[in-house]
Amino acid sequence: EVTEYISGCKKGNQKAQKALYEASAPYVYTIIQRYIFRKEDHKDLMQEAFAKVFLKISRFDIRKGPFKAWIRQ
């Protein structure tokens, strides 16, 4: 499922980007909450995190590890 979204994202498919965001956002938000205590910053950090994800998605390689590990970086 997530690998299909990633494949679509690599092709620039906006529906795949939305699906990947929706599938990954709770995980990313949990990480942000652990490290950033000011709730006012959470939305901005989510935007920044996913901007980087979509910018660098072409670098993701499933053979090097799971997506969750990659996105955590």
PDB file of N, CA, C, O and CB in Angstrom:
ATOM      1  N   GLU A   1       0.833  -1.195   0.000  1.00  0.00           N
ATOM      2  CA  GLU A   1       0.000   0.000   0.000  1.00  0.00           C
ATOM      3  C   GLU A   1       0.874   1.254   0.000  1.00  0.00           C
ATOM      4  O   GLU A   1       0.790   2.070  -0.918  1.00  0.00           O
ATOM      5  CB  GLU A   1      -0.946   0.001   1.218  1.00  0.00           C
ATOM      6  N   VAL A   2       1.705   1.409   1.017  1.00  0.00           N
ATOM      7  CA  VAL A   2       2.569   2.587   1.101  1.00  0.00           C
ATOM      8  C   VAL A   2       3.551   2.600  -0.069  1.00  0.00           C
ATOM      9  O   VAL A   2       3.885   3.666  -0.587  1.00  0.00           O
ATOM     10  CB  VAL A   2       3.332   2.611   2.447  1.00  0.00           C
ATOM     11  N   THR A   3       4.013   1.421  -0.485  1.00  0.00           N
ATOM     12  CA  THR A   3       4.958   1.372  -1.603  1.00  0.00           C
ATOM     13  C   THR A   3       4.307   1.849  -2.892  1.00  0.00           C
ATOM     14  O   THR A   3       4.975   2.435  -3.744  1.00  0.00           O
ATOM     15  CB  THR A   3       5.500  -0.049  -1.786  1.00  0.00           C
ATOM     16  N   GLU A   4       3.006   1.604  -3.044  1.00  0.00           N
ATOM     17  CA  GLU A   4       2.284   2.120  -4.214  1.00  0.00           C
ATOM     18  C   GLU A   4       2.239   3.643  -4.179  1.00  0.00           C
ATOM     19  O   GLU A   4       2.438   4.301  -5.200  1.00  0.00           O
ATOM     20  CB  GLU A   4       0.849   1.544  -4.270  1.00  0.00           C
ATOM     21  N   TYR A   5       1.980   4.192  -3.007  1.00  0.00           N
ATOM     22  CA  TYR A   5       1.939   5.647  -2.856  1.00  0.00           C
ATOM     23  C   TYR A   5       3.304   6.248  -3.167  1.00  0.00           C
ATOM     24  O   TYR A   5       3.401   7.275  -3.839  1.00  0.00           O
ATOM     25  CB  TYR A   5       1.495   6.035  -1.430  1.00  0.00           C
ATOM     26  N   ILE A   6       4.348   5.605  -2.677  1.00  0.00           N
ATOM     27  CA  ILE A   6       5.708   6.096  -2.902  1.00  0.00           C
ATOM     28  C   ILE A   6       6.023   6.088  -4.391  1.00  0.00           C
ATOM     29  O   ILE A   6       6.590   7.042  -4.923  1.00  0.00           O
ATOM     30  CB  ILE A   6       6.736   5.240  -2.128  1.00  0.00           C
ATOM     31  N   SER A   7       5.654   5.016  -5.044  1.00  0.00           N
ATOM     32  CA  SER A   7       5.870   4.915  -6.487  1.00  0.00           C
ATOM     33  C   SER A   7       5.152   6.042  -7.222  1.00  0.00           C
ATOM     34  O   SER A   7       5.713   6.649  -8.134  1.00  0.00           O
ATOM     35  CB  SER A   7       5.390   3.551  -7.010  1.00  0.00           C
ATOM     36  N   GLY A   8       3.924   6.319  -6.828  1.00  0.00           N
ATOM     37  CA  GLY A   8       3.169   7.424  -7.417  1.00  0.00           C
ATOM     38  C   GLY A   8       3.797   8.772  -7.126  1.00  0.00           C
ATOM     39  O   GLY A   8       3.830   9.645  -7.993  1.00  0.00           O
ATOM     40  N   CYS A   9       4.292   8.946  -5.921  1.00  0.00           N
ATOM     41  CA  CYS A   9       4.948  10.201  -5.540  1.00  0.00           C
ATOM     42  C   CYS A   9       6.192  10.441  -6.382  1.00  0.00           C
ATOM     43  O   CYS A   9       6.475  11.570  -6.781  1.00  0.00           O
ATOM     44  CB  CYS A   9       5.316  10.186  -4.052  1.00  0.00           C
ATOM     45  N   LYS A  10       6.924   9.381  -6.645  1.00  0.00           N
ATOM     46  CA  LYS A  10       8.135   9.510  -7.461  1.00  0.00           C
ATOM     47  C   LYS A  10       7.806   9.965  -8.875  1.00  0.00           C
ATOM     48  O   LYS A  10       8.653  10.527  -9.570  1.00  0.00           O
ATOM     49  CB  LYS A  10       8.891   8.183  -7.505  1.00  0.00           C
ATOM     50  N   LYS A  11       6.566   9.717  -9.296  1.00  0.00           N
ATOM     51  CA  LYS A  11       6.115  10.134 -10.632  1.00  0.00           C
ATOM     52  C   LYS A  11       5.423  11.500 -10.594  1.00  0.00           C
ATOM     53  O   LYS A  11       4.985  12.012 -11.624  1.00  0.00           O
ATOM     54  CB  LYS A  11       5.161   9.084 -11.222  1.00  0.00           C
ATOM     55  N   GLY A  12       5.329  12.080  -9.395  1.00  0.00           N
ATOM     56  CA  GLY A  12       4.716  13.398  -9.262  1.00  0.00           C
ATOM     57  C   GLY A  12       3.200  13.371  -9.145  1.00  0.00           C
ATOM     58  O   GLY A  12       2.550  14.398  -9.341  1.00  0.00           O
ATOM     59  N   ASN A  13       2.629  12.222  -8.830  1.00  0.00           N
ATOM     60  CA  ASN A  13       1.189  12.071  -8.723  1.00  0.00           C
ATOM     61  C   ASN A  13       0.687  12.698  -7.424  1.00  0.00           C
ATOM     62  O   ASN A  13       1.067  12.272  -6.333  1.00  0.00           O
ATOM     63  CB  ASN A  13       0.796  10.586  -8.793  1.00  0.00           C
ATOM     64  N   GLN A  14      -0.167  13.709  -7.548  1.00  0.00           N
ATOM     65  CA  GLN A  14      -0.648  14.428  -6.360  1.00  0.00           C
ATOM     66  C   GLN A  14      -1.577  13.587  -5.496  1.00  0.00           C
ATOM     67  O   GLN A  14      -1.598  13.744  -4.275  1.00  0.00           O
ATOM     68  CB  GLN A  14      -1.362  15.692  -6.778  1.00  0.00           C
ATOM     69  N   LYS A  15      -2.348  12.694  -6.118  1.00  0.00           N
ATOM     70  CA  LYS A  15      -3.227  11.816  -5.340  1.00  0.00           C
ATOM     71  C   LYS A  15      -2.386  10.865  -4.484  1.00  0.00           C
ATOM     72  O   LYS A  15      -2.739  10.575  -3.341  1.00  0.00           O
ATOM     73  CB  LYS A  15      -4.175  11.011  -6.278  1.00  0.00           C
ATOM     74  N   ALA A  16      -1.293  10.391  -5.034  1.00  0.00           N
ATOM     75  CA  ALA A  16      -0.385   9.519  -4.282  1.00  0.00           C
ATOM     76  C   ALA A  16       0.260  10.295  -3.137  1.00  0.00           C
ATOM     77  O   ALA A  16       0.448   9.750  -2.050  1.00  0.00           O
ATOM     78  CB  ALA A  16       0.703   8.928  -5.212  1.00  0.00           C
ATOM     79  N   GLN A  17       0.600  11.565  -3.374  1.00  0.00           N
ATOM     80  CA  GLN A  17       1.174  12.390  -2.318  1.00  0.00           C
ATOM     81  C   GLN A  17       0.184  12.564  -1.174  1.00  0.00           C
ATOM     82  O   GLN A  17       0.544  12.459  -0.002  1.00  0.00           O
ATOM     83  CB  GLN A  17       1.592  13.758  -2.871  1.00  0.00           C
ATOM     84  N   LYS A  18      -1.050  12.826  -1.527  1.00  0.00           N
ATOM     85  CA  LYS A  18      -2.086  12.992  -0.503  1.00  0.00           C
ATOM     86  C   LYS A  18      -2.277  11.693   0.281  1.00  0.00           C
ATOM     87  O   LYS A  18      -2.388  11.715   1.506  1.00  0.00           O
ATOM     88  CB  LYS A  18      -3.422  13.429  -1.147  1.00  0.00           C
ATOM     89  N   ALA A  19      -2.314  10.573  -0.421  1.00  0.00           N
ATOM     90  CA  ALA A  19      -2.498   9.275   0.234  1.00  0.00           C
ATOM     91  C   ALA A  19      -1.309   8.953   1.145  1.00  0.00           C
ATOM     92  O   ALA A  19      -1.492   8.452   2.255  1.00  0.00           O
ATOM     93  CB  ALA A  19      -2.680   8.161  -0.820  1.00  0.00           C
ATOM     94  N   LEU A  20      -0.103   9.238   0.678  1.00  0.00           N
ATOM     95  CA  LEU A  20       1.087   8.994   1.490  1.00  0.00           C
ATOM     96  C   LEU A  20       1.078   9.894   2.722  1.00  0.00           C
ATOM     97  O   LEU A  20       1.420   9.459   3.821  1.00  0.00           O
ATOM     98  CB  LEU A  20       2.369   9.227   0.663  1.00  0.00           C
ATOM     99  N   TYR A  21       0.692  11.127   2.534  1.00  0.00           N
ATOM    100  CA  TYR A  21       0.589  12.056   3.669  1.00  0.00           C
ATOM    101  C   TYR A  21      -0.404  11.522   4.698  1.00  0.00           C
ATOM    102  O   TYR A  21      -0.103  11.468   5.891  1.00  0.00           O
ATOM    103  CB  TYR A  21       0.157  13.468   3.188  1.00  0.00           C
ATOM    104  N   GLU A  22      -1.573  11.133   4.237  1.00  0.00           N
ATOM    105  CA  GLU A  22      -2.612  10.660   5.156  1.00  0.00           C
ATOM    106  C   GLU A  22      -2.195   9.378   5.875  1.00  0.00           C
ATOM    107  O   GLU A  22      -2.548   9.166   7.035  1.00  0.00           O
ATOM    108  CB  GLU A  22      -3.915  10.424   4.397  1.00  0.00           C
ATOM    109  N   ALA A  23      -1.446   8.532   5.181  1.00  0.00           N
ATOM    110  CA  ALA A  23      -0.997   7.282   5.786  1.00  0.00           C
ATOM    111  C   ALA A  23       0.144   7.509   6.780  1.00  0.00           C
ATOM    112  O   ALA A  23       0.271   6.767   7.754  1.00  0.00           O
ATOM    113  CB  ALA A  23      -0.554   6.308   4.701  1.00  0.00           C
ATOM    114  N   SER A  24       0.965   8.517   6.544  1.00  0.00           N
ATOM    115  CA  SER A  24       2.175   8.734   7.341  1.00  0.00           C
ATOM    116  C   SER A  24       2.054   9.848   8.370  1.00  0.00           C
ATOM    117  O   SER A  24       2.837   9.894   9.318  1.00  0.00           O
ATOM    118  CB  SER A  24       3.316   9.036   6.436  1.00  0.00           C
ATOM    119  N   ALA A  25       1.104  10.731   8.206  1.00  0.00           N
ATOM    120  CA  ALA A  25       0.995  11.897   9.085  1.00  0.00           C
ATOM    121  C   ALA A  25       0.881  11.545  10.573  1.00  0.00           C
ATOM    122  O   ALA A  25       1.552  12.174  11.390  1.00  0.00           O
ATOM    123  CB  ALA A  25      -0.198  12.714   8.680  1.00  0.00           C
ATOM    124  N   PRO A  26       0.065  10.571  10.947  1.00  0.00           N
ATOM    125  CA  PRO A  26      -0.007  10.271  12.391  1.00  0.00           C
ATOM    126  C   PRO A  26       1.341   9.844  12.979  1.00  0.00           C
ATOM    127  O   PRO A  26       1.679  10.223  14.100  1.00  0.00           O
ATOM    128  CB  PRO A  26      -1.034   9.172  12.640  1.00  0.00           C
ATOM    129  N   TYR A  27       2.095   9.072  12.236  1.00  0.00           N
ATOM    130  CA  TYR A  27       3.413   8.626  12.686  1.00  0.00           C
ATOM    131  C   TYR A  27       4.358   9.818  12.837  1.00  0.00           C
ATOM    132  O   TYR A  27       5.036   9.953  13.856  1.00  0.00           O
ATOM    133  CB  TYR A  27       4.002   7.597  11.698  1.00  0.00           C
ATOM    134  N   VAL A  28       4.399  10.675  11.827  1.00  0.00           N
ATOM    135  CA  VAL A  28       5.277  11.843  11.852  1.00  0.00           C
ATOM    136  C   VAL A  28       4.861  12.791  12.978  1.00  0.00           C
ATOM    137  O   VAL A  28       5.712  13.345  13.674  1.00  0.00           O
ATOM    138  CB  VAL A  28       5.248  12.577  10.490  1.00  0.00           C
ATOM    139  N   TYR A  29       3.575  12.972  13.152  1.00  0.00           N
ATOM    140  CA  TYR A  29       3.086  13.867  14.201  1.00  0.00           C
ATOM    141  C   TYR A  29       3.499  13.357  15.583  1.00  0.00           C
ATOM    142  O   TYR A  29       3.861  14.145  16.457  1.00  0.00           O
ATOM    143  CB  TYR A  29       1.551  14.004  14.120  1.00  0.00           C
ATOM    144  N   THR A  30       3.443  12.055  15.774  1.00  0.00           N
ATOM    145  CA  THR A  30       3.855  11.461  17.046  1.00  0.00           C
ATOM    146  C   THR A  30       5.323  11.746  17.334  1.00  0.00           C
ATOM    147  O   THR A  30       5.693  12.054  18.467  1.00  0.00           O
ATOM    148  CB  THR A  30       3.606   9.952  17.037  1.00  0.00           C
ATOM    149  N   ILE A  31       6.141  11.642  16.319  1.00  0.00           N
ATOM    150  CA  ILE A  31       7.571  11.935  16.478  1.00  0.00           C
ATOM    151  C   ILE A  31       7.773  13.407  16.837  1.00  0.00           C
ATOM    152  O   ILE A  31       8.549  13.736  17.734  1.00  0.00           O
ATOM    153  CB  ILE A  31       8.349  11.586  15.183  1.00  0.00           C
ATOM    154  N   ILE A  32       7.076  14.274  16.136  1.00  0.00           N
ATOM    155  CA  ILE A  32       7.184  15.718  16.405  1.00  0.00           C
ATOM    156  C   ILE A  32       6.771  16.021  17.843  1.00  0.00           C
ATOM    157  O   ILE A  32       7.429  16.809  18.523  1.00  0.00           O
ATOM    158  CB  ILE A  32       6.306  16.528  15.414  1.00  0.00           C
ATOM    159  N   GLN A  33       5.699  15.409  18.304  1.00  0.00           N
ATOM    160  CA  GLN A  33       5.226  15.650  19.673  1.00  0.00           C
ATOM    161  C   GLN A  33       6.255  15.222  20.717  1.00  0.00           C
ATOM    162  O   GLN A  33       6.361  15.839  21.776  1.00  0.00           O
ATOM    163  CB  GLN A  33       3.912  14.910  19.913  1.00  0.00           C
ATOM    164  N   ARG A  34       6.997  14.185  20.425  1.00  0.00           N
ATOM    165  CA  ARG A  34       7.996  13.699  21.381  1.00  0.00           C
ATOM    166  C   ARG A  34       9.137  14.690  21.579  1.00  0.00           C
ATOM    167  O   ARG A  34       9.695  14.794  22.671  1.00  0.00           O
ATOM    168  CB  ARG A  34       8.554  12.365  20.916  1.00  0.00           C
ATOM    169  N   TYR A  35       9.478  15.409  20.527  1.00  0.00           N
ATOM    170  CA  TYR A  35      10.655  16.277  20.571  1.00  0.00           C
ATOM    171  C   TYR A  35      10.334  17.758  20.716  1.00  0.00           C
ATOM    172  O   TYR A  35      11.147  18.523  21.234  1.00  0.00           O
ATOM    173  CB  TYR A  35      11.462  16.077  19.340  1.00  0.00           C
ATOM    174  N   ILE A  36       9.165  18.160  20.265  1.00  0.00           N
ATOM    175  CA  ILE A  36       8.793  19.575  20.285  1.00  0.00           C
ATOM    176  C   ILE A  36       7.586  19.753  21.195  1.00  0.00           C
ATOM    177  O   ILE A  36       6.510  19.223  20.915  1.00  0.00           O
ATOM    178  CB  ILE A  36       8.488  20.100  18.848  1.00  0.00           C
ATOM    179  N   PHE A  37       7.757  20.481  22.258  1.00  0.00           N
ATOM    180  CA  PHE A  37       6.701  20.598  23.254  1.00  0.00           C
ATOM    181  C   PHE A  37       5.701  21.718  22.951  1.00  0.00           C
ATOM    182  O   PHE A  37       4.561  21.679  23.413  1.00  0.00           O
ATOM    183  CB  PHE A  37       7.312  20.825  24.604  1.00  0.00           C
ATOM    184  N   ARG A  38       6.131  22.705  22.180  1.00  0.00           N
ATOM    185  CA  ARG A  38       5.221  23.818  21.842  1.00  0.00           C
ATOM    186  C   ARG A  38       4.277  23.388  20.741  1.00  0.00           C
ATOM    187  O   ARG A  38       4.698  23.191  19.601  1.00  0.00           O
ATOM    188  CB  ARG A  38       6.014  25.081  21.405  1.00  0.00           C
ATOM    189  N   LYS A  39       3.010  23.242  21.068  1.00  0.00           N
ATOM    190  CA  LYS A  39       2.015  22.792  20.091  1.00  0.00           C
ATOM    191  C   LYS A  39       1.902  23.740  18.903  1.00  0.00           C
ATOM    192  O   LYS A  39       1.532  23.331  17.802  1.00  0.00           O
ATOM    193  CB  LYS A  39       0.659  22.649  20.758  1.00  0.00           C
ATOM    194  N   GLU A  40       2.225  25.012  19.136  1.00  0.00           N
ATOM    195  CA  GLU A  40       2.131  26.007  18.068  1.00  0.00           C
ATOM    196  C   GLU A  40       3.083  25.664  16.911  1.00  0.00           C
ATOM    197  O   GLU A  40       2.854  26.063  15.769  1.00  0.00           O
ATOM    198  CB  GLU A  40       2.447  27.415  18.620  1.00  0.00           C
ATOM    199  N   ASP A  41       4.131  24.935  17.216  1.00  0.00           N
ATOM    200  CA  ASP A  41       5.129  24.598  16.201  1.00  0.00           C
ATOM    201  C   ASP A  41       4.817  23.309  15.438  1.00  0.00           C
ATOM    202  O   ASP A  41       5.415  23.060  14.391  1.00  0.00           O
ATOM    203  CB  ASP A  41       6.476  24.474  16.848  1.00  0.00           C
ATOM    204  N   HIS A  42       3.921  22.514  15.926  1.00  0.00           N
ATOM    205  CA  HIS A  42       3.660  21.204  15.327  1.00  0.00           C
ATOM    206  C   HIS A  42       3.209  21.290  13.867  1.00  0.00           C
ATOM    207  O   HIS A  42       3.715  20.551  13.022  1.00  0.00           O
ATOM    208  CB  HIS A  42       2.610  20.479  16.132  1.00  0.00           C
ATOM    209  N   LYS A  43       2.276  22.173  13.566  1.00  0.00           N
ATOM    210  CA  LYS A  43       1.785  22.294  12.182  1.00  0.00           C
ATOM    211  C   LYS A  43       2.900  22.696  11.222  1.00  0.00           C
ATOM    212  O   LYS A  43       3.039  22.126  10.140  1.00  0.00           O
ATOM    213  CB  LYS A  43       0.647  23.320  12.110  1.00  0.00           C
ATOM    214  N   ASP A  44       3.683  23.677  11.629  1.00  0.00           N
ATOM    215  CA  ASP A  44       4.783  24.135  10.776  1.00  0.00           C
ATOM    216  C   ASP A  44       5.783  23.020  10.524  1.00  0.00           C
ATOM    217  O   ASP A  44       6.264  22.848   9.403  1.00  0.00           O
ATOM    218  CB  ASP A  44       5.489  25.332  11.411  1.00  0.00           C
ATOM    219  N   LEU A  45       6.092  22.267  11.563  1.00  0.00           N
ATOM    220  CA  LEU A  45       7.051  21.179  11.418  1.00  0.00           C
ATOM    221  C   LEU A  45       6.502  20.052  10.544  1.00  0.00           C
ATOM    222  O   LEU A  45       7.253  19.419   9.802  1.00  0.00           O
ATOM    223  CB  LEU A  45       7.434  20.636  12.787  1.00  0.00           C
ATOM    224  N   MET A  46       5.206  19.803  10.630  1.00  0.00           N
ATOM    225  CA  MET A  46       4.590  18.806   9.748  1.00  0.00           C
ATOM    226  C   MET A  46       4.746  19.237   8.293  1.00  0.00           C
ATOM    227  O   MET A  46       5.100  18.428   7.435  1.00  0.00           O
ATOM    228  CB  MET A  46       3.088  18.610  10.097  1.00  0.00           C
ATOM    229  N   GLN A  47       4.483  20.508   8.021  1.00  0.00           N
ATOM    230  CA  GLN A  47       4.624  21.023   6.655  1.00  0.00           C
ATOM    231  C   GLN A  47       6.062  20.884   6.174  1.00  0.00           C
ATOM    232  O   GLN A  47       6.309  20.433   5.055  1.00  0.00           O
ATOM    233  CB  GLN A  47       4.182  22.496   6.583  1.00  0.00           C
ATOM    234  N   GLU A  48       6.991  21.264   7.006  1.00  0.00           N
ATOM    235  CA  GLU A  48       8.405  21.174   6.634  1.00  0.00           C
ATOM    236  C   GLU A  48       8.828  19.733   6.400  1.00  0.00           C
ATOM    237  O   GLU A  48       9.543  19.433   5.444  1.00  0.00           O
ATOM    238  CB  GLU A  48       9.280  21.801   7.715  1.00  0.00           C
ATOM    239  N   ALA A  49       8.385  18.849   7.272  1.00  0.00           N
ATOM    240  CA  ALA A  49       8.760  17.444   7.147  1.00  0.00           C
ATOM    241  C   ALA A  49       8.254  16.856   5.836  1.00  0.00           C
ATOM    242  O   ALA A  49       9.006  16.181   5.134  1.00  0.00           O
ATOM    243  CB  ALA A  49       8.217  16.640   8.327  1.00  0.00           C
ATOM    244  N   PHE A  50       7.013  17.099   5.503  1.00  0.00           N
ATOM    245  CA  PHE A  50       6.466  16.517   4.275  1.00  0.00           C
ATOM    246  C   PHE A  50       6.960  17.227   3.024  1.00  0.00           C
ATOM    247  O   PHE A  50       7.029  16.618   1.956  1.00  0.00           O
ATOM    248  CB  PHE A  50       4.956  16.556   4.312  1.00  0.00           C
ATOM    249  N   ALA A  51       7.301  18.489   3.136  1.00  0.00           N
ATOM    250  CA  ALA A  51       7.928  19.165   1.999  1.00  0.00           C
ATOM    251  C   ALA A  51       9.245  18.468   1.666  1.00  0.00           C
ATOM    252  O   ALA A  51       9.558  18.240   0.497  1.00  0.00           O
ATOM    253  CB  ALA A  51       8.165  20.677   2.306  1.00  0.00           C
ATOM    254  N   LYS A  52      10.009  18.134   2.698  1.00  0.00           N
ATOM    255  CA  LYS A  52      11.279  17.424   2.489  1.00  0.00           C
ATOM    256  C   LYS A  52      11.037  16.014   1.961  1.00  0.00           C
ATOM    257  O   LYS A  52      11.759  15.544   1.081  1.00  0.00           O
ATOM    258  CB  LYS A  52      12.083  17.362   3.799  1.00  0.00           C
ATOM    259  N   VAL A  53      10.030  15.345   2.494  1.00  0.00           N
ATOM    260  CA  VAL A  53       9.714  13.986   2.034  1.00  0.00           C
ATOM    261  C   VAL A  53       9.435  14.008   0.542  1.00  0.00           C
ATOM    262  O   VAL A  53      10.013  13.216  -0.203  1.00  0.00           O
ATOM    263  CB  VAL A  53       8.499  13.403   2.805  1.00  0.00           C
ATOM    264  N   PHE A  54       8.571  14.889   0.095  1.00  0.00           N
ATOM    265  CA  PHE A  54       8.192  14.911  -1.320  1.00  0.00           C
ATOM    266  C   PHE A  54       9.332  15.414  -2.203  1.00  0.00           C
ATOM    267  O   PHE A  54       9.441  15.022  -3.365  1.00  0.00           O
ATOM    268  CB  PHE A  54       6.958  15.788  -1.519  1.00  0.00           C
ATOM    269  N   LEU A  55      10.159  16.258  -1.665  1.00  0.00           N
ATOM    270  CA  LEU A  55      11.302  16.745  -2.421  1.00  0.00           C
ATOM    271  C   LEU A  55      12.347  15.645  -2.622  1.00  0.00           C
ATOM    272  O   LEU A  55      12.995  15.576  -3.667  1.00  0.00           O
ATOM    273  CB  LEU A  55      11.928  17.943  -1.711  1.00  0.00           C
ATOM    274  N   LYS A  56      12.502  14.795  -1.621  1.00  0.00           N
ATOM    275  CA  LYS A  56      13.565  13.792  -1.644  1.00  0.00           C
ATOM    276  C   LYS A  56      13.058  12.360  -1.820  1.00  0.00           C
ATOM    277  O   LYS A  56      13.822  11.410  -1.646  1.00  0.00           O
ATOM    278  CB  LYS A  56      14.359  13.881  -0.377  1.00  0.00           C
ATOM    279  N   ILE A  57      11.788  12.194  -2.161  1.00  0.00           N
ATOM    280  CA  ILE A  57      11.196  10.860  -2.259  1.00  0.00           C
ATOM    281  C   ILE A  57      11.913   9.991  -3.292  1.00  0.00           C
ATOM    282  O   ILE A  57      11.918   8.766  -3.174  1.00  0.00           O
ATOM    283  CB  ILE A  57       9.718  10.969  -2.613  1.00  0.00           C
ATOM    284  N   SER A  58      12.503  10.603  -4.279  1.00  0.00           N
ATOM    285  CA  SER A  58      13.214   9.824  -5.306  1.00  0.00           C
ATOM    286  C   SER A  58      14.417   9.088  -4.715  1.00  0.00           C
ATOM    287  O   SER A  58      14.894   8.114  -5.297  1.00  0.00           O
ATOM    288  CB  SER A  58      13.676  10.745  -6.449  1.00  0.00           C
ATOM    289  N   ARG A  59      14.905   9.544  -3.574  1.00  0.00           N
ATOM    290  CA  ARG A  59      16.058   8.909  -2.923  1.00  0.00           C
ATOM    291  C   ARG A  59      15.675   7.678  -2.101  1.00  0.00           C
ATOM    292  O   ARG A  59      16.537   6.881  -1.729  1.00  0.00           O
ATOM    293  CB  ARG A  59      16.757   9.911  -2.028  1.00  0.00           C
ATOM    294  N   PHE A  60      14.392   7.529  -1.822  1.00  0.00           N
ATOM    295  CA  PHE A  60      13.961   6.394  -1.007  1.00  0.00           C
ATOM    296  C   PHE A  60      14.134   5.101  -1.789  1.00  0.00           C
ATOM    297  O   PHE A  60      13.732   4.994  -2.948  1.00  0.00           O
ATOM    298  CB  PHE A  60      12.491   6.562  -0.560  1.00  0.00           C
ATOM    299  N   ASP A  61      14.747   4.113  -1.120  1.00  0.00           N
ATOM    300  CA  ASP A  61      14.986   2.801  -1.716  1.00  0.00           C
ATOM    301  C   ASP A  61      14.573   1.744  -0.697  1.00  0.00           C
ATOM    302  O   ASP A  61      15.198   1.604   0.354  1.00  0.00           O
ATOM    303  CB  ASP A  61      16.491   2.625  -2.144  1.00  0.00           C
ATOM    304  N   ILE A  62      13.525   1.009  -1.015  1.00  0.00           N
ATOM    305  CA  ILE A  62      12.986   0.002  -0.101  1.00  0.00           C
ATOM    306  C   ILE A  62      14.026  -1.055   0.269  1.00  0.00           C
ATOM    307  O   ILE A  62      13.942  -1.667   1.334  1.00  0.00           O
ATOM    308  CB  ILE A  62      11.771  -0.669  -0.725  1.00  0.00           C
ATOM    309  N   ARG A  63      14.994  -1.264  -0.603  1.00  0.00           N
ATOM    310  CA  ARG A  63      16.030  -2.272  -0.324  1.00  0.00           C
ATOM    311  C   ARG A  63      16.948  -1.847   0.819  1.00  0.00           C
ATOM    312  O   ARG A  63      17.627  -2.683   1.415  1.00  0.00           O
ATOM    313  CB  ARG A  63      16.862  -2.534  -1.579  1.00  0.00           C
ATOM    314  N   LYS A  64      16.970  -0.555   1.125  1.00  0.00           N
ATOM    315  CA  LYS A  64      17.836  -0.045   2.190  1.00  0.00           C
ATOM    316  C   LYS A  64      17.127   0.028   3.544  1.00  0.00           C
ATOM    317  O   LYS A  64      17.756   0.318   4.561  1.00  0.00           O
ATOM    318  CB  LYS A  64      18.355   1.328   1.816  1.00  0.00           C
ATOM    319  N   GLY A  65      15.840  -0.231   3.555  1.00  0.00           N
ATOM    320  CA  GLY A  65      15.107  -0.213   4.815  1.00  0.00           C
ATOM    321  C   GLY A  65      13.681   0.247   4.634  1.00  0.00           C
ATOM    322  O   GLY A  65      13.304   0.708   3.557  1.00  0.00           O
ATOM    323  N   PRO A  66      12.888   0.127   5.675  1.00  0.00           N
ATOM    324  CA  PRO A  66      11.472   0.514   5.583  1.00  0.00           C
ATOM    325  C   PRO A  66      11.275   2.026   5.483  1.00  0.00           C
ATOM    326  O   PRO A  66      12.142   2.814   5.861  1.00  0.00           O
ATOM    327  CB  PRO A  66      10.715  -0.013   6.788  1.00  0.00           C
ATOM    328  N   PHE A  67      10.129   2.397   4.972  1.00  0.00           N
ATOM    329  CA  PHE A  67       9.797   3.809   4.786  1.00  0.00           C
ATOM    330  C   PHE A  67       9.771   4.554   6.114  1.00  0.00           C
ATOM    331  O   PHE A  67      10.229   5.695   6.190  1.00  0.00           O
ATOM    332  CB  PHE A  67       8.448   3.949   4.084  1.00  0.00           C
ATOM    333  N   LYS A  68       9.250   3.934   7.149  1.00  0.00           N
ATOM    334  CA  LYS A  68       9.189   4.611   8.450  1.00  0.00           C
ATOM    335  C   LYS A  68      10.580   5.007   8.945  1.00  0.00           C
ATOM    336  O   LYS A  68      10.751   6.078   9.528  1.00  0.00           O
ATOM    337  CB  LYS A  68       8.507   3.710   9.483  1.00  0.00           C
ATOM    338  N   ALA A  69      11.544   4.170   8.722  1.00  0.00           N
ATOM    339  CA  ALA A  69      12.913   4.498   9.134  1.00  0.00           C
ATOM    340  C   ALA A  69      13.443   5.657   8.296  1.00  0.00           C
ATOM    341  O   ALA A  69      14.120   6.545   8.814  1.00  0.00           O
ATOM    342  CB  ALA A  69      13.844   3.262   8.998  1.00  0.00           C
ATOM    343  N   TRP A  70      13.138   5.647   7.027  1.00  0.00           N
ATOM    344  CA  TRP A  70      13.601   6.713   6.122  1.00  0.00           C
ATOM    345  C   TRP A  70      12.952   8.046   6.485  1.00  0.00           C
ATOM    346  O   TRP A  70      13.625   9.073   6.560  1.00  0.00           O
ATOM    347  CB  TRP A  70      13.286   6.354   4.648  1.00  0.00           C
ATOM    348  N   ILE A  71      11.663   8.021   6.705  1.00  0.00           N
ATOM    349  CA  ILE A  71      10.942   9.267   6.989  1.00  0.00           C
ATOM    350  C   ILE A  71      11.370   9.845   8.345  1.00  0.00           C
ATOM    351  O   ILE A  71      11.344  11.060   8.540  1.00  0.00           O
ATOM    352  CB  ILE A  71       9.411   9.021   6.970  1.00  0.00           C
ATOM    353  N   ARG A  72      11.756   8.989   9.260  1.00  0.00           N
ATOM    354  CA  ARG A  72      12.197   9.441  10.584  1.00  0.00           C
ATOM    355  C   ARG A  72      13.484  10.258  10.492  1.00  0.00           C
ATOM    356  O   ARG A  72      13.737  11.130  11.323  1.00  0.00           O
ATOM    357  CB  ARG A  72      12.405   8.239  11.515  1.00  0.00           C
ATOM    358  N   GLN A  73      14.287   9.970   9.484  1.00  0.00           N
ATOM    359  CA  GLN A  73      15.540  10.708   9.302  1.00  0.00           C
ATOM    360  C   GLN A  73      15.252  12.124   8.888  1.00  0.00           C
ATOM    361  O   GLN A  73      16.178  12.909   8.684  1.00  0.00           O
ATOM    362  CB  GLN A  73      16.436  10.027   8.263  1.00  0.00           C
TER     363      GLN A  73
END
